[in-house]
C-alpha cells in the first residue's frame, strides 16, 4: 500500500528532490499506482481535461431558432391575426394564428433537434480522437486515455508525444520539449531531473514537463504533479474565451447562396404584395393583413434559411459514417476537399503494409540465417545457409555462425525501447514495430529476456534521430565487468561508415574496402527480396572512469560490424485493391518512405503503384532545384530514404503542379507536411500526438484502404449535399413561380374571390408554410443519408474551383420549377369555373387541389434530385430512409386534408379518390419529363457510335 498522499503544491514540485515528490504523492517509480488507487484519485480529482466552456442551456438554443428575421415576422403576423380574431370573432377559434404558430414551433423543434444531433456527433468524434498517454500501473506499461491520468501516475515520454499532464522529471535521456505555446520560447527546452533551488519562472523549470507541450527529442519518465485545470495550460485556458465555431468553405458558400436567394425572393414578395394591393384594390385592415401574411409566408417558404443547419447535420452524419470506416475527421473542411483529392501521398509502413514487422534473415560474416513465423509471437523455426552454399543446414548453427547470429540479435534486442507483451495469448508490442521485431527474433533464437537483462544493464543511450539514422545504447557487462558495451543499430550504409572492423566467430578482422562492397551488395540483395534492412554493430569501452559525460554521438565511432538483419512488413491484402480503386477514381497513389529505394520499389510494384520500379531518394531530392522537382513529381510515384523536410518539398511541388494532395504522416517532423497538404492524414495507432493535432483526418487503423474509403465517403457526402440542395431549390422555386404567375394570370385561369369581389390566391399563407415544413424537412435530410453511388469512384476528382451549384444543376432546377408551376396552375384552372379549362369547383376545393398537387410535385422531385444524369429508377430502393420520409410527408398531407381541426386551420376540404388520382397523375409529370430530359442529355453526351445506357 502506498503511503497516504499529502497535497503537494504543483508549483513547488521543481524545488523538491524526486524522492520527496514521489513520497508526497504516494507513488512508486517502478510500479506506479495500482488500478484501485488510480480510480479513487480520478473520482476525487476529476478527469484530466480542461473544464469545458459552460454549455448553452437548452432553452437558449430553442430561442435561437426564433432569431431569424422572417420567423420574427411570422410571429408578429400571428399576433396581428390573433388580435383581428379577437376584434371580429368571425370563427370559433383563431385558426390562422394557431396554424402559423404551430408551423413556426414545429420548424423550431426540427432545427433544435438537428443542432442537438450535430453536437452529439461532434462530441462522439472528439471522444474517438482522444489523446493517449503511456503510464506505469501495477508495474506494467500501458496506454490509457489522457483524461484518465491522475496525480501520482508515472508517465513515459518519448519523441512525438504530447505531455498529458504537468509532471516532475525522474529520468531524462536527451529529453527536449517544445514549450512555445506555454512560454513563447521558439526553441525546444532541454530537460534534466536535477533539483532547482530558489524561485524560477515556468520557462526555466528544466526538471518539469507541462501539459500540452510536445516532446521533440529523446525520452524520459516523470511523475504527474497536476492534472486538468490545475496544470499551467489549465490556468491559461481559464482566461481564454471560446473560439468561434468553425465554418467550412462549403457552409460559407451555401450561406451566400441562401442570402442571394433570400434577397431575390423578398424582392419578388414585395412586388407581389404591391401588385395585389394596387391591381386588386385591396381595402380594409383584414384584407391588407392577408396580403402581408402571404408575402412573408412566401419569403419563408422560398428561402432555404435552414440550409446551413441541414448541411451541418449531413456533414456530421457523414463524418460518423466515415468514422465507422476508421477515418476520424477532425476538421469538417477536409470532407469537402476529399472529393477533389488527386494524389494520395502515403507512407508505406503500417499504411500500405501490416505494420507487423517480422525478421526473416540475419546475414553475418559466416552466412545467413532464416527465421520462420509471422507477427509478434516469438515462435519460429531457425534454419541456416553457409556462405557460398544453398539449401538449409541446421547443423551449421553450432559454429561461428551461431555465435555471430546470437551477437547480432543481442545487439538488436538491447538497442531498443520496445516491450514485448502477452495478453490472453495475444502478443503485442509497446513501442516501435521494427524494434519489436528484433526482440521477437532474439527470443526465437533462444535469447531469453531475463538472461539478457541480468547480463547487460543499460547505463545510457544515444537516441535515434532521422538525421543520423542511428541509435546506440550503453550497457555494463556482468561477464566483463571492466568494460562498457556499446550496441548500435541503424541504416547499413550509414553504419558501415562508422565501422572499422567486422565480427567473425569470437574474433574480429579489419573491414576492408572490398568487404564493405560485399556487405552493401548483400544489403541490396535483401532489399530486392522486399526486406527492410538494419545494420548492427558493437564496441567495447573501458569501464574505468566512464561517466554520464562520456555518453554522446562520439561513441558511435570505431565500431565492430556484426551483421545485417532483414525484416519484412507484409503488404496489406486490402491495400492492393484500394490502390486499384484509387487509380480508377483518377487518384494517383504515391509512396513516400524512409526505407531502402529497392525495397520501396518492390513493394510499390507489388501493390500496383508503379510498373517501372523507379524510385527517387532523399539524397537526389536534395540536389534538385524546385523547378526540376516539380517536373519529377509528375512522373515519379515512389520516394525512398526521405526525411520529413523532403516530404514537405514533395507536397509543395505536387501542389504547384495543381494537384490536390492528401498526405499521411506519423512523426513530429511530419507536422509541417501535414499542415501544408490539402488534407493531412495522421496515423491513429502509430502516429504521435503532435501529428494527430496537425492533421485533418486520423486513421483509426493506419490502413491505406481507409483513406480510399474516406475519399469515397467524402465524395458521397458532397454529392448528397448537392442532392438536397437541388431538391430544396427546385421545390421552392416551383412554389414561388406558382404564386407569382397565379396572381399575374388570375383573370386568365379564372382565379377570383368568392362572390366575384376582392382577390383570391392560388394558396393561402398557412398552406405555403405547411408545404415548407412537410417537404423541406424529413425528405431533405433523408437525401443526406443516400448511400454512395456505385459510380462515385469511377470518375475523376471534382475540380476544386467548381462551385457547389453548377450550370447543369441550375438548368435542372429551373426546368423542374417550371414544370411544377405549370402543372399546379393547370390543376387550379381545371378546378375553377371559367379560365382556360372549364371547372365547377369552389375556391376552397381548388385551393385544396392546388395545395395537394404542389406537395406531391415536391415528393416526386425528391427522386429526380438524386442525380442530374442517372435515372430516378437507378437504385430506387437503396435509401429506405427516403421512402420513409416521403410516406411520412404523404400521411401528413392526408391528415391536413381530412382531419376537421386541420381543415379549419388550413382552409382545406375533403377530396375524393378521383381527385387524388388526378393530383398524382399531374404531379408525376415532373418525374417523366425530367427522365426524358436526362435521357436526351445522356444521348447528347454519349461517345459517338454508342447509345445511352438503358439502365440509367
ZAMARGU-4260 file (C-alpha; in steps of 0.2 Angstrom, whole numbers, plus 5000, padded with zeros to 4 digits):
<rodrens>
0) 5000/5000/5000 | 5007/5017/4996 | 5008/5030/5010 | 4994/5042/5012 | 4995/5055/4999
5) 4998/5073/5006 | 4994/5088/4995 | 5009/5094/4986 | 5009/5111/4979 | 5012/5108/4960
10) 5021/5125/4958 | 5034/5120/4970 | 5037/5102/4964 | 5053/5108/4954 | 5061/5113/4971
15) 5059/5096/4979 | 5070/5081/4975 | 5062/5067/4965 | 5061/5055/4980 | 5051/5069/4990
20) 5039/5072/4977 | 5036/5053/4975 | 5033/5051/4993 | 5022/5066/4994 | 5011/5059/4980
25) 5011/5041/4987 | 5018/5033/4971 | 5031/5021/4966 | 5044/5025/4952 | 5044/5006/4947
30) 5027/5000/4949 | 5017/5016/4948 | 5000/5017/4955 | 4988/5002/4957 | 4972/5002/4947
35) 4961/5005/4963 | 4971/5019/4969 | 4971/5027/4952 | 4952/5025/4951 | 4950/5033/4968
40) 4960/5048/4963 | 4951/5050/4947 | 4934/5050/4956 | 4941/5063/4969 | 4951/5075/4957
45) 4940/5073/4941 | 4946/5069/4924 | 4962/5076/4917 | 4955/5088/4905 | 4951/5106/4904
50) 4934/5112/4910 | 4923/5114/4895 | 4915/5130/4892 | 4898/5132/4901 | 4886/5123/4889
55) 4872/5134/4882 | 4856/5130/4890 | 4843/5121/4880 | 4831/5135/4882 | 4843/5147/4874
60) 4846/5135/4860 | 4827/5134/4857 | 4825/5153/4857 | 4839/5155/4845 | 4828/5146/4832
65) 4817/5161/4833 | 4830/5174/4829 | 4828/5174/4810 | 4820/5190/4804 | 4807/5180/4793
70) 4802/5169/4808 | 4800/5185/4819 | 4789/5192/4805 | 4778/5177/4806 | 4777/5178/4825
75) 4771/5196/4823 | 4759/5191/4809 | 4752/5178/4821 | 4750/5191/4834 | 4741/5203/4822
80) 4730/5188/4816 | 4725/5184/4834 | 4721/5202/4838 | 4710/5203/4822 | 4701/5187/4828
85) 4698/5195/4845 | 4691/5210/4837 | 4680/5202/4824 | 4676/5185/4831 | 4672/5178/4814
90) 4676/5160/4818 | 4675/5148/4833 | 4694/5149/4835 | 4709/5159/4828 | 4713/5145/4816
95) 4725/5156/4806 | 4735/5162/4821 | 4735/5144/4828 | 4741/5137/4811 | 4755/5150/4809
100) 4761/5147/4827 | 4761/5128/4826 | 4771/5128/4810 | 4784/5140/4817 | 4785/5129/4833
105) 4787/5113/4823 | 4801/5121/4812 | 4810/5127/4828 | 4809/5110/4835 | 4816/5102/4819
110) 4830/5115/4820 | 4833/5112/4838 | 4834/5093/4835 | 4846/5094/4820 | 4858/5105/4830
115) 4857/5093/4845 | 4861/5079/4834 | 4876/5088/4826 | 4883/5092/4843 | 4881/5074/4848
120) 4890/5069/4833 | 4905/5081/4835 | 4906/5075/4854 | 4907/5057/4849 | 4921/5061/4836
125) 4931/5070/4850 | 4929/5055/4861 | 4935/5044/4847 | 4950/5055/4844 | 4955/5057/4862
130) 4974/5059/4866 | 4983/5044/4874 | 4996/5043/4887 | 5009/5029/4892 | 5009/5026/4911
135) 5016/5013/4923 | 5002/5005/4933 | 5004/4989/4943 | 5021/4988/4937 | 5017/4987/4919
140) 5017/4999/4905 | 5000/5003/4897 | 4992/5015/4886 | 4977/5024/4893 | 4966/5039/4888
145) 4975/5055/4893 | 4959/5060/4903 | 4962/5046/4915 | 4979/5052/4920 | 4980/5056/4939
150) 4992/5065/4951 | 5005/5052/4956 | 5005/5042/4939 | 5022/5038/4932 | 5021/5043/4914
155) 5033/5038/4900 | 5038/5051/4887 | 5047/5049/4870 | 5049/5059/4854 | 5032/5063/4846
160) 5022/5063/4862 | 5011/5077/4869 | 5014/5078/4888 | 4997/5073/4896 | 4999/5082/4912
165) 5011/5093/4922 | 5025/5082/4930 | 5041/5081/4939 | 5055/5073/4929 | 5063/5057/4936
170) 5073/5052/4922 | 5079/5060/4906 | 5088/5054/4891 | 5092/5069/4880 | 5074/5074/4883
175) 5068/5090/4874 | 5051/5098/4874 | 5043/5112/4864 | 5035/5124/4876 | 5032/5138/4863
180) 5013/5138/4866 | 5016/5140/4885 | 5031/5151/4886 | 5033/5159/4869 | 5051/5152/4868
185) 5053/5146/4850 | 5067/5134/4853 | 5065/5117/4862 | 5070/5116/4880 | 5082/5103/4886
190) 5075/5094/4902 | 5085/5087/4917 | 5079/5080/4933 | 5091/5089/4944 | 5083/5099/4958
195) 5082/5118/4956 | 5084/5129/4971 | 5075/5145/4973 | 5060/5153/4964 | 5061/5152/4945
200) 5049/5156/4930 | 5040/5142/4921 | 5051/5143/4906 | 5067/5140/4917 | 5060/5124/4926
205) 5070/5112/4917 | 5065/5097/4928 | 5047/5099/4925 | 5036/5094/4910 | 5020/5103/4906
210) 5003/5098/4899 | 5000/5101/4881 | 5019/5103/4876 | 5027/5092/4864 | 5042/5080/4866
215) 5053/5084/4851 | 5068/5074/4856 | 5074/5060/4867 | 5064/5051/4881 | 5060/5052/4899
220) 5050/5047/4914 | 5040/5059/4926 | 5028/5059/4940 | 5012/5068/4937 | 5010/5083/4949
225) 4995/5092/4942 | 4980/5087/4930 | 4966/5096/4922 | 4963/5114/4926 | 4977/5114/4939
230) 4991/5112/4926 | 4999/5128/4918 | 4989/5125/4902 | 4973/5124/4913 | 4977/5141/4921
235) 4979/5149/4904 | 4964/5140/4897 | 4953/5148/4911 | 4957/5165/4905 | 4953/5162/4886
240) 4937/5165/4878 | 4929/5152/4867 | 4934/5152/4849 | 4920/5155/4836 | 4913/5139/4829
245) 4922/5133/4813 | 4913/5136/4797 | 4918/5127/4781 | 4920/5134/4764 | 4905/5124/4758
250) 4894/5131/4773 | 4900/5149/4769 | 4896/5146/4750 | 4879/5139/4754 | 4875/5154/4766
255) 4880/5166/4752 | 4868/5157/4740 | 4854/5157/4753 | 4856/5176/4756 | 4856/5179/4737
260) 4840/5168/4735 | 4833/5177/4750 | 4835/5194/4743 | 4828/5188/4726 | 4813/5181/4734
265) 4810/5195/4746 | 4810/5207/4731 | 4798/5195/4722 | 4787/5195/4738 | 4787/5214/4739
270) 4782/5215/4720 | 4768/5203/4723 | 4762/5212/4738 | 4762/5229/4729 | 4754/5222/4713
275) 4740/5214/4723 | 4737/5230/4733 | 4737/5241/4718 | 4728/5229/4705 | 4715/5221/4716
280) 4711/5237/4725 | 4714/5229/4742 | 4704/5239/4756 | 4702/5236/4774 | 4714/5230/4788
285) 4710/5212/4787 | 4712/5211/4768 | 4728/5221/4769 | 4734/5209/4783 | 4731/5194/4772
290) 4742/5201/4758 | 4756/5205/4770 | 4755/5187/4778 | 4756/5180/4761 | 4771/5190/4756
295) 4780/5184/4772 | 4775/5166/4771 | 4781/5166/4753 | 4798/5173/4758 | 4799/5160/4772
300) 4794/5145/4761 | 4805/5150/4747 | 4821/5154/4756 | 4831/5139/4762 | 4836/5148/4778
305) 4838/5131/4787 | 4851/5125/4773 | 4867/5128/4784 | 4859/5118/4798 | 4855/5104/4786
310) 4872/5105/4779 | 4880/5104/4796 | 4869/5089/4801 | 4873/5080/4785 | 4891/5083/4787
315) 4890/5077/4805 | 4881/5061/4800 | 4893/5058/4785 | 4908/5060/4797 | 4901/5047/4809
320) 4899/5036/4794 | 4917/5039/4789 | 4922/5035/4807 | 4914/5018/4806 | 4926/5016/4791
325) 4941/5020/4803 | 4943/5038/4796 | 4940/5051/4810 | 4938/5068/4804 | 4945/5082/4814
330) 4941/5097/4803 | 4924/5097/4793 | 4933/5106/4778 | 4943/5090/4775 | 4926/5082/4770
335) 4924/5094/4756 | 4942/5093/4750 | 4942/5074/4749 | 4931/5074/4734 | 4944/5084/4725
340) 4960/5074/4730 | 4970/5069/4715 | 4985/5062/4724 | 4987/5052/4740 | 5004/5053/4746
345) 5006/5038/4759 | 5019/5031/4770 | 5022/5013/4767 | 5025/5005/4784 | 5008/5002/4793
350) 4998/5010/4780 | 5001/5001/4764 | 5008/4986/4774 | 5003/4977/4790 | 5015/4986/4802
355) 5019/4969/4810 | 5037/4968/4806 | 5045/4951/4806 | 5063/4947/4805 | 5066/4935/4790
360) 5085/4935/4788 | 5101/4938/4798 | 5117/4939/4787 | 5134/4939/4796 | 5152/4935/4790
365) 5149/4916/4790 | 5132/4915/4782 | 5114/4918/4783 | 5101/4913/4795 | 5082/4912/4791
370) 5069/4914/4804 | 5051/4907/4802 | 5035/4913/4810 | 5025/4929/4807 | 5019/4943/4818
375) 5025/4946/4836 | 5023/4928/4843 | 5041/4923/4847 | 5039/4906/4839 | 5048/4901/4823
380) 5060/4889/4815 | 5078/4894/4813 | 5087/4887/4798 | 5104/4892/4791 | 5114/4894/4775
385) 5133/4893/4775 | 5141/4907/4765 | 5143/4902/4747 | 5130/4887/4748 | 5112/4884/4745
390) 5099/4874/4755 | 5096/4873/4773 | 5109/4866/4785 | 5103/4867/4803 | 5119/4859/4810
395) 5129/4874/4804 | 5122/4884/4819 | 5134/4875/4831 | 5149/4885/4825 | 5154/4903/4821
400) 5138/4907/4813 | 5128/4903/4829 | 5140/4915/4839 | 5138/4929/4826 | 5119/4927/4825
405) 5117/4927/4843 | 5129/4943/4844 | 5119/4951/4831 | 5102/4948/4839 | 5108/4953/4856
410) 5113/4970/4849 | 5097/4971/4841 | 5087/4966/4856 | 5096/4978/4868 | 5097/4993/4857
415) 5078/4995/4858 | 5065/5003/4869 | 5050/4992/4864 | 5042/4980/4875 | 5035/4963/4870
420) 5019/4958/4880 | 5007/4944/4880 | 4989/4946/4885 | 4977/4931/4884 | 4988/4923/4871
425) 4990/4938/4860 | 5007/4945/4858 | 5008/4964/4856 | 5022/4977/4855 | 5023/4993/4865
430) 5034/5004/4855 | 5041/5004/4838 | 5036/4989/4827 | 5054/4987/4820 | 5061/4986/4837
435) 5048/4974/4842 | 5053/4963/4828 | 5071/4962/4834 | 5065/4957/4851 | 5054/4943/4844
440) 5069/4937/4833 | 5080/4936/4848 | 5068/4926/4858 | 5066/4914/4843 | 5085/4912/4843
445) 5084/4907/4862 | 5090/4923/4869 | 5079/4925/4884 | 5074/4942/4890 | 5078/4938/4909
450) 5096/4932/4904 | 5100/4947/4894 | 5093/4959/4907 | 5104/4950/4920 | 5120/4952/4910
455) 5118/4969/4901 | 5111/4983/4912 | 5108/4999/4902 | 5118/5014/4908 | 5115/5026/4894
460) 5108/5030/4877 | 5111/5040/4861 | 5093/5041/4854 | 5089/5039/4836 | 5087/5054/4825
465) 5081/5055/4807 | 5097/5065/4803 | 5109/5052/4810 | 5099/5036/4806 | 5107/5028/4821
470) 5103/5023/4839 | 5115/5017/4852 | 5113/5010/4870 | 5127/5008/4883 | 5127/4994/4895
475) 5138/4986/4909 | 5143/4968/4906 | 5141/4956/4921 | 5153/4944/4912 | 5166/4958/4908
480) 5164/4970/4922 | 5179/4980/4917 | 5170/4985/4901 | 5156/4995/4894 | 5147/4988/4879
485) 5140/5000/4865 | 5127/4992/4855 | 5122/5002/4839 | 5109/4999/4826 | 5104/5009/4810
490) 5104/5011/4792 | 5118/4999/4785 | 5125/5012/4773 | 5127/5025/4787 | 5133/5012/4800
495) 5146/5005/4789 | 5154/5022/4788 | 5156/5021/4807 | 5164/5004/4807 | 5182/4999/4806
500) 5182/4980/4810 | 5170/4965/4807 | 5165/4951/4819 | 5169/4933/4814 | 5166/4920/4826
505) 5174/4925/4843 | 5187/4936/4834 | 5187/4952/4823 | 5195/4957/4807 | 5198/4973/4798
510) 5184/4979/4787 | 5192/4981/4770 | 5185/4991/4756 | 5181/4975/4746 | 5172/4968/4761
515) 5162/4984/4763 | 5156/4982/4745 | 5151/4964/4748 | 5141/4969/4763 | 5132/4983/4753
520) 5129/4970/4739 | 5121/4958/4752 | 5111/4973/4758 | 5105/4976/4741 | 5101/4958/4739
525) 5090/4958/4754 | 5081/4974/4748 | 5077/4965/4732 | 5068/4952/4742 | 5057/4967/4749
530) 5066/4965/4766 | 5069/4980/4776 | 5087/4980/4782 | 5096/4986/4798 | 5114/4985/4802
535) 5120/4981/4819 | 5137/4985/4827 | 5146/4985/4844 | 5160/4992/4853 | 5169/4989/4870
540) 5174/5004/4880 | 5184/5003/4897 | 5173/5005/4912 | 5186/5013/4922 | 5182/5032/4923
545) 5167/5031/4912 | 5153/5043/4917 | 5137/5052/4911 | 5148/5065/4901 | 5155/5051/4891
550) 5138/5047/4883 | 5136/5055/4866 | 5137/5053/4847 | 5156/5051/4848 | 5154/5033/4855
555) 5147/5029/4838 | 5164/5028/4830 | 5177/5014/4828 | 5163/5001/4829 | 5164/4982/4825
560) 5151/4977/4812 | 5141/4962/4817 | 5129/4959/4804 | 5113/4963/4793 | 5096/4960/4799
565) 5082/4959/4786 | 5064/4960/4790 | 5048/4962/4781 | 5032/4971/4784 | 5020/4961/4773
570) 5008/4972/4762 | 4990/4973/4767 | 4979/4962/4756 | 4966/4976/4755 | 4979/4989/4750
575) 4981/4981/4733 | 4963/4983/4729 | 4962/5000/4737 | 4977/5006/4725 | 4967/5000/4710
580) 4951/5008/4716 | 4960/5025/4719 | 4968/5024/4701 | 4950/5020/4694 | 4944/5036/4703
585) 4958/5047/4695 | 4968/5047/4710 | 4987/5044/4709 | 4994/5034/4724 | 5012/5040/4729
590) 5023/5031/4741 | 5035/5041/4752 | 5045/5031/4764 | 5061/5030/4774 | 5065/5013/4768
595) 5078/5007/4755 | 5074/5013/4737 | 5075/4995/4731 | 5063/4989/4745 | 5051/5003/4741
600) 5051/4999/4723 | 5047/4981/4725 | 5033/4984/4737 | 5027/4998/4725 | 5026/4986/4711
605) 5018/4973/4721 | 5004/4985/4726 | 5002/4992/4708 | 5008/5009/4712 | 5021/5008/4699
610) 5026/4997/4685 | 5044/5003/4681 | 5051/5002/4698 | 5058/5019/4698 | 5061/5027/4715
615) 5069/5044/4719 | 5079/5045/4735 | 5080/5060/4748 | 5098/5062/4743 | 5093/5065/4724
620) 5079/5077/4730 | 5092/5087/4740 | 5101/5090/4723 | 5086/5095/4714 | 5081/5113/4712
625) 5062/5117/4714 | 5058/5118/4696 | 5066/5101/4692 | 5057/5093/4707 | 5041/5100/4700
630) 5044/5090/4684 | 5049/5075/4694 | 5034/5073/4704 | 5023/5072/4688 | 5030/5055/4684
635) 5038/5048/4700 | 5027/5039/4712 | 5040/5031/4724 | 5051/5041/4735 | 5063/5032/4747
640) 5076/5036/4761 | 5067/5053/4763 | 5067/5064/4778 | 5052/5075/4784 | 5059/5090/4775
645) 5059/5080/4759 | 5040/5076/4762 | 5037/5095/4763 | 5046/5099/4747 | 5037/5084/4738
650) 5020/5091/4744 | 5023/5109/4739 | 5030/5103/4722 | 5014/5092/4719 | 5003/5107/4724
655) 5012/5119/4712 | 5008/5106/4698 | 4989/5109/4703 | 4987/5093/4712 | 4976/5091/4727
660) 4986/5082/4740 | 4981/5070/4754 | 4996/5067/4764 | 4999/5054/4778 | 5012/5056/4792
665) 5015/5049/4810 | 5030/5058/4817 | 5033/5075/4825 | 5043/5081/4810 | 5029/5076/4798
670) 5018/5090/4806 | 5023/5104/4793 | 5020/5092/4778 | 5003/5088/4786 | 4998/5106/4788
675) 5004/5111/4771 | 4995/5096/4762 | 4977/5100/4757 | 4972/5085/4768 | 4983/5080/4782
680) 4980/5062/4787 | 4988/5056/4803 | 4990/5038/4809 | 4979/5034/4824 | 4989/5019/4830
685) 5007/5023/4827 | 5005/5042/4825 | 5012/5054/4838 | 5000/5066/4847 | 5009/5080/4838
690) 5005/5073/4820 | 4987/5070/4825 | 4985/5088/4831 | 4992/5094/4814 | 4981/5083/4804
695) 4963/5085/4797 | 4959/5066/4797 | 4965/5052/4809 | 4965/5034/4803 | 4960/5023/4817
700) 4968/5008/4809 | 4983/5016/4800 | 4976/5007/4784 | 4978/5014/4766 | 4961/5006/4761
705) 4953/5018/4775 | 4960/5033/4765 | 4952/5027/4749 | 4936/5023/4759 | 4936/5041/4766
710) 4938/5048/4749 | 4923/5038/4743 | 4913/5044/4758 | 4919/5062/4755 | 4913/5061/4738
715) 4896/5054/4744 | 4894/5067/4757 | 4897/5081/4744 | 4885/5073/4731 | 4871/5071/4745
720) 4873/5090/4749 | 4870/5093/4730 | 4855/5082/4730 | 4846/5090/4744 | 4851/5107/4738
725) 4844/5103/4720 | 4828/5097/4729 | 4826/5112/4740 | 4829/5125/4726 | 4818/5115/4714
730) 4803/5114/4726 | 4805/5132/4732 | 4806/5140/4715 | 4791/5130/4710 | 4781/5137/4724
735) 4787/5155/4720 | 4783/5153/4702 | 4766/5146/4706 | 4761/5160/4717 | 4769/5174/4706
740) 4761/5168/4690 | 4745/5163/4699 | 4742/5181/4704 | 4749/5188/4687 | 4737/5176/4677
745) 4722/5176/4689 | 4710/5183/4676 | 4715/5170/4663 | 4714/5155/4674 | 4698/5161/4682
750) 4705/5164/4700 | 4693/5176/4708 | 4687/5178/4726 | 4670/5170/4731 | 4656/5181/4726
755) 4667/5189/4712 | 4673/5203/4723 | 4690/5206/4731 | 4705/5195/4726 | 4710/5177/4728
760) 4727/5167/4729 | 4732/5150/4722 | 4737/5146/4740 | 4734/5153/4757 | 4749/5159/4768
765) 4746/5144/4780 | 4746/5132/4766 | 4763/5138/4760 | 4770/5137/4777 | 4764/5119/4778
770) 4772/5114/4762 | 4788/5122/4768 | 4788/5111/4784 | 4782/5095/4776 | 4793/5095/4761
775) 4809/5104/4767 | 4811/5094/4782 | 4812/5075/4783 | 4814/5072/4764 | 4829/5084/4763
780) 4838/5076/4777 | 4834/5059/4770 | 4843/5064/4754 | 4858/5067/4765 | 4858/5049/4770
785) 4859/5042/4752 | 4872/5029/4751 | 4887/5032/4740 | 4884/5029/4721 | 4892/5014/4714
790) 4900/5026/4701 | 4907/5038/4714 | 4924/5030/4712 | 4924/5029/4693 | 4926/5047/4688
795) 4940/5059/4691 | 4941/5071/4706 | 4930/5086/4706 | 4939/5102/4702 | 4942/5112/4717
800) 4936/5128/4708 | 4919/5120/4704 | 4905/5128/4713 | 4893/5118/4724 | 4879/5123/4711
805) 4884/5120/4693 | 4876/5127/4677 | 4869/5110/4674 | 4861/5110/4691 | 4854/5127/4688
810) 4846/5121/4672 | 4838/5106/4680 | 4832/5117/4695 | 4824/5129/4683 | 4816/5115/4672
815) 4809/5107/4687 | 4802/5123/4695 | 4794/5127/4678 | 4786/5110/4676 | 4780/5111/4694
820) 4772/5129/4692 | 4764/5124/4676 | 4756/5108/4682 | 4750/5116/4698 | 4742/5130/4689
825) 4734/5118/4677 | 4725/5109/4691 | 4720/5126/4699 | 4712/5131/4682 | 4704/5115/4679
830) 4695/5116/4696 | 4688/5133/4694 | 4674/5140/4683 | 4680/5150/4668 | 4698/5151/4663
835) 4706/5141/4650 | 4699/5124/4656 | 4681/5125/4662 | 4678/5118/4680 | 4664/5118/4693
840) 4673/5118/4710 | 4673/5131/4723 | 4688/5141/4728 | 4691/5131/4744 | 4691/5115/4733
845) 4703/5122/4720 | 4715/5128/4733 | 4715/5111/4742 | 4718/5103/4725 | 4732/5115/4721
850) 4739/5113/4739 | 4740/5094/4737 | 4747/5094/4719 | 4761/5105/4725 | 4765/5094/4739
855) 4765/5079/4728 | 4776/5088/4715 | 4789/5090/4729 | 4788/5072/4734 | 4791/5066/4716
860) 4805/5079/4714 | 4814/5070/4728 | 4818/5056/4717 | 4823/5067/4702 | 4835/5076/4713
865) 4846/5061/4717 | 4856/5064/4701 | 4856/5076/4686 | 4862/5062/4674 | 4856/5045/4681
870) 4838/5039/4680 | 4827/5041/4696 | 4824/5022/4695 | 4843/5018/4697 | 4844/5012/4715
875) 4826/5017/4718 | 4825/5007/4734 | 4843/5009/4740 | 4838/5023/4753 | 4824/5017/4764
880) 4825/5032/4774 | 4820/5042/4759 | 4805/5031/4757 | 4800/5033/4775 | 4802/5052/4774
885) 4791/5053/4758 | 4777/5042/4766 | 4778/5052/4782 | 4775/5068/4771 | 4761/5060/4762
890) 4752/5055/4778 | 4754/5072/4785 | 4746/5079/4769 | 4731/5066/4770 | 4729/5072/4788
895) 4728/5091/4783 | 4715/5087/4770 | 4703/5076/4781 | 4705/5080/4799 | 4692/5093/4804
900) 4703/5103/4815 | 4717/5104/4802 | 4704/5108/4789 | 4699/5123/4799 | 4717/5128/4802
905) 4722/5127/4784 | 4706/5130/4775 | 4705/5113/4766 | 4691/5102/4761 | 4690/5083/4759
910) 4695/5076/4742 | 4688/5061/4733 | 4699/5046/4727 | 4697/5053/4709 | 4704/5070/4715
915) 4719/5061/4722 | 4722/5051/4706 | 4721/5067/4696 | 4734/5076/4708 | 4745/5061/4707
920) 4744/5060/4688 | 4749/5078/4686 | 4762/5079/4699 | 4771/5063/4692 | 4773/5073/4676
925) 4789/5081/4683 | 4796/5063/4685 | 4793/5058/4667 | 4798/5074/4659 | 4814/5075/4670
930) 4818/5057/4665 | 4815/5062/4646 | 4827/5077/4648 | 4840/5066/4657 | 4839/5053/4643
935) 4841/5067/4630 | 4856/5074/4640 | 4864/5056/4641 | 4861/5053/4622 | 4870/5070/4618
940) 4885/5067/4629 | 4887/5048/4625 | 4903/5044/4615 | 4900/5044/4596 | 4894/5027/4590
945) 4887/5022/4607 | 4869/5023/4613 | 4865/5030/4630 | 4865/5015/4643 | 4847/5009/4646
950) 4850/5006/4665 | 4852/5024/4669
</rodrens>
